Amino acid sequence: MNKNDLVTKVATTSGLTKADAERAIEATITSITDSLRGGEEVRLIGFGTFAITNRPATEGRNPRTGEPLKIPATRLPKFRAGKQLKDAVSC
């Protein structure tokens, strides 16, 4: 399912127009992104939790030359599925 499919599904399920459904989805994604950027977790009970993880700096190797290289520390988004989502998918 891509974003257009999701917009169509939300519009059909909720009775919204496609334009309203798209604005709602965009607002949701923007709100989650802004919260994560600010260092907050986003918990959607039954669905899951969006959080930020910190990956420390490490040393790696160039696979072609074998030269060591430094991989910088980064902040990455992470999603942990909630129990209801896990149960719904595992059936």
PyMOL commands that set and color helices and strands:
alter all, ss='L'
color gray80, all
select helices_A, chain A and resi 3-14+18-37+83-90
alter helices_A, ss='H'
color red, helices_A
select strands_A, chain A and resi 42-44+48-55+58-61+68-71+74-81
alter strands_A, ss='S'
color yellow, strands_A
deselect
rebuild
show_as cartoon
